[in-house]
Amino acid sequence: MWIGWIEFDILLGDVHSLKEKRSVVRPLLAELKRRYDVSVAEVGDQDQYRRTRLGAGLVAADRAHLVEVLTAVERFVAARPEMDLLSARQREIHSED
């Protein structure tokens, strides 16, 4: 069994309050869940309205599928025009490691 996750550091565009931040982040999380069947959450910078840290995780039978899905998630987040992806960190581990 392979376990993988990716964490994003994101700068939000035209956002001036935490309420506006939620209106950008919540639909993104819902779309990632729907499209890629991953677990996602806001994992940091909850108090800052222009920044967010998002994490996505996945369990898969083989590493190739895991890497394929996490790479697709990264491309999807990076292509969003309303945010700038500052960094992405990805990690995969095998259950026997």
C-alpha positions in Angstrom: 0.0 0.0 0.0 1.3 3.5 -0.9 0.4 6.6 1.0 1.1 10.0 -0.6 0.4 13.6 0.1 1.0 17.0 -1.4 1.0 20.3 0.5 0.6 23.7 -1.3 1.6 27.2 -0.2 -0.8 29.5 -2.0 -1.0 33.3 -2.3 -4.6 34.3 -3.0 -5.3 37.1 -5.5 -8.0 39.7 -5.0 -9.1 38.7 -1.5 -9.6 41.3 1.3 -11.1 39.3 4.2 -11.4 35.8 5.6 -14.9 35.6 4.3 -13.6 36.2 0.7 -10.9 33.7 1.3 -13.4 31.0 2.2 -15.3 31.8 -1.0 -12.2 30.9 -3.0 -10.8 28.0 -0.9 -14.0 26.0 -0.3 -15.0 25.6 -3.9 -11.4 24.6 -4.7 -11.4 21.9 -2.0 -14.8 20.6 -3.2 -13.6 20.4 -6.8 -10.4 18.5 -5.8 -12.4 16.0 -3.8 -14.9 15.5 -6.7 -12.4 15.4 -9.5 -9.5 13.4 -8.0 -11.2 11.5 -5.1 -8.5 12.7 -2.7 -8.8 13.9 0.9 -8.1 17.6 1.1 -8.1 20.3 3.8 -6.8 23.7 4.6 -3.8 22.8 6.8 -2.3 26.2 7.6 -2.4 30.0 7.5 -6.1 30.0 8.5 -5.7 33.4 10.1 -4.2 35.1 7.1 -6.7 36.2 4.4 -4.2 36.3 1.5 -2.3 33.1 2.2 -3.4 29.5 2.6 -1.8 26.1 2.9 -3.7 23.2 1.5 -3.0 19.5 1.8 -4.2 16.6 -0.3 -3.7 12.9 0.6 -4.3 9.6 -1.2 -3.9 5.9 -0.5 -3.2 3.6 -3.6 -2.2 0.1 -4.4 0.7 1.2 -6.6 3.1 4.1 -6.6 2.5 5.0 -10.3 -1.2 5.7 -9.7 -0.4 7.7 -6.6 2.2 9.9 -8.4 -0.2 10.3 -11.4 -3.0 11.6 -9.2 -0.9 13.9 -7.0 0.7 15.4 -10.1 -2.7 16.0 -11.7 -3.8 17.7 -8.4 -0.7 20.0 -8.5 -1.3 20.9 -12.2 -5.0 21.7 -11.4 -4.1 24.0 -8.4 -1.3 25.7 -10.4 -3.6 26.5 -13.3 -6.1 28.4 -11.1 -6.1 32.1 -12.2 -7.3 33.4 -8.9 -4.3 32.2 -6.9 -0.5 31.9 -7.2 1.1 28.6 -6.2 4.2 29.6 -4.3 5.4 26.0 -3.5 4.3 22.4 -3.5 5.8 19.6 -1.5 5.0 16.0 -2.4 5.8 12.8 -0.5 5.1 9.1 -1.1 5.8 6.3 1.3 5.2 2.6 1.3 3.3 1.0 4.2 6.3 -1.3 4.8 8.8 1.5 5.1 
